[in-house]
Amino acid sequence: MGSLAVELKNVSAVYEGERIPALHGIDLAVKLGELVAIVGPNGAGKTTLLEAINGLLPIRFGKVLVLGKPIGRSSHRLRQEIAYLPQDLFFNPGTPFLTRDVVLMGRFAKIGSFRLPSSADRRFAREAIAAVGISELAGRPIGRLSGGQQRKALLARVLAKEPQLLLLDEPTTNLDPEAKEEISRLILEIRSTLSLTTLVVSHESGSLLDEANRILTMVGGRFLTGSAEWNPLVQVRGIAQGI
């Protein structure tokens, strides 16, 4: 498999029904165990990049390799090794699922179709819930939890899946400052504990960017040259203000 977890070679992608590419000739190599932060203004292609890596977006040109294998031909199997947390994934108050059931859903890729969770699967879910500190919330409806508590439950679902690659799209968005820092700390702990290769999209300065091995900037579906030396404390504020 080599030392690369993710490799994109001259990748261009266009959403169905659109003419302008969302990604333009992207080249990217992410080493096993790396934490790579991706920043940039709205519409820069950051979410699109994560979708391409997760096999959710057809590639017009180029090649996407995950764990050494082409994602296009092995999407279903490779997604068993990928945990993807989309932006703005929150549950409304009427959502009927209990928190423990949402976390258990993280095991479904491992379980396979038409098979019931085993006692071991349920143990994984319980341990994941305990690891993020919400054991007392396991029996509550997920929609009744606060935004920060829901994010913890979704991180527990990530843990329960036992992935090799973690893709996070604005994981602290719409949270208060205390919850943002707590969720960031949990992400860093999960990454360290599981030795997870992690790509995180963010527009906010904080511990996730501080701890990143590299910070890459996207604008107009491309990486800016020299973005590894980009200063997040200055540039994140600049992007947010439209500078």
HUZI-V999226 format. One record per backbone hydrogen bond with DSSP energy under -1.0 kcal/mol. CO is the residue of the C=O (numbers start at 1). NH is the residue of the N-H. E is the energy in kcal/mol with one decimal. If there is no record, write none. Layout:
BEGIN
co=<CO:CO>
nh=<NH:NH>
e=<E:E>
END
This chain:
BEGIN
co=<3:5:6:7:8:9:11:12:12:13:13:15:23:26:28:30:30:31:34:35:35:36:37:38:39:41:44:45:46:47:48:49:50:51:52:61:63:64:65:66:69:74:75:77:78:81:81:83:85:88:92:97:98:99:100:101:103:104:105:107:108:118:119:120:121:122:123:124:125:126:127:128:129:130:134:135:137:138:140:141:142:146:147:148:149:150:151:152:153:154:155:156:157:159:164:165:166:167:168:170:172:176:177:178:179:180:181:182:183:184:185:186:187:188:189:190:191:197:198:199:200:201:206:207:214:216:217:219:221:222:224:226:227:231:232:234:235:236:237:238:239>
nh=<32:67:30:65:28:63:26:60:61:22:23:18:13:11:8:5:6:34:198:213:214:200:216:202:218:44:221:49:50:51:52:53:54:56:55:12:9:71:7:69:66:78:79:80:81:164:165:167:169:90:95:142:102:103:104:105:106:107:108:111:112:122:123:124:125:126:127:128:129:130:131:132:134:133:137:138:140:100:99:144:145:150:151:152:153:154:155:156:157:158:159:160:161:162:197:83:199:85:201:173:175:180:181:182:183:184:185:186:187:188:189:190:191:192:193:194:196:166:36:168:38:170:210:211:37:39:224:222:24:219:227:229:230:235:236:238:239:240:241:243:242>
e=<-2.6:-3.2:-2.9:-3.1:-2.1:-1.5:-2.9:-1.9:-1.8:-2.6:-1.6:-2.1:-1.2:-2.5:-3.0:-2.8:-1.6:-2.0:-3.0:-2.4:-1.3:-2.4:-3.1:-2.0:-3.0:-1.5:-2.5:-2.1:-1.6:-2.4:-2.4:-2.1:-2.0:-2.9:-1.2:-1.9:-2.7:-2.5:-2.5:-1.7:-3.0:-3.0:-2.5:-1.0:-2.1:-2.7:-2.2:-3.1:-2.5:-1.2:-2.3:-2.7:-1.9:-2.1:-2.0:-1.3:-1.7:-2.3:-1.3:-2.4:-2.5:-2.1:-1.9:-2.3:-2.0:-2.4:-2.7:-2.2:-2.4:-2.3:-2.0:-1.3:-2.1:-1.1:-1.9:-1.3:-1.9:-2.4:-2.5:-1.6:-1.3:-2.6:-2.0:-1.8:-2.1:-2.3:-2.2:-2.2:-1.8:-1.7:-2.3:-2.6:-1.3:-1.2:-1.6:-2.8:-2.7:-2.9:-3.1:-1.6:-1.2:-2.7:-2.0:-2.0:-2.8:-2.3:-2.2:-2.2:-2.5:-2.2:-2.2:-2.9:-2.8:-2.1:-2.9:-2.5:-1.7:-2.9:-2.8:-2.8:-2.8:-2.0:-2.4:-2.2:-2.7:-2.9:-2.7:-1.2:-2.5:-2.5:-1.6:-1.7:-1.5:-3.0:-2.1:-1.8:-3.1:-2.3:-1.6:-3.3:-1.3>
END
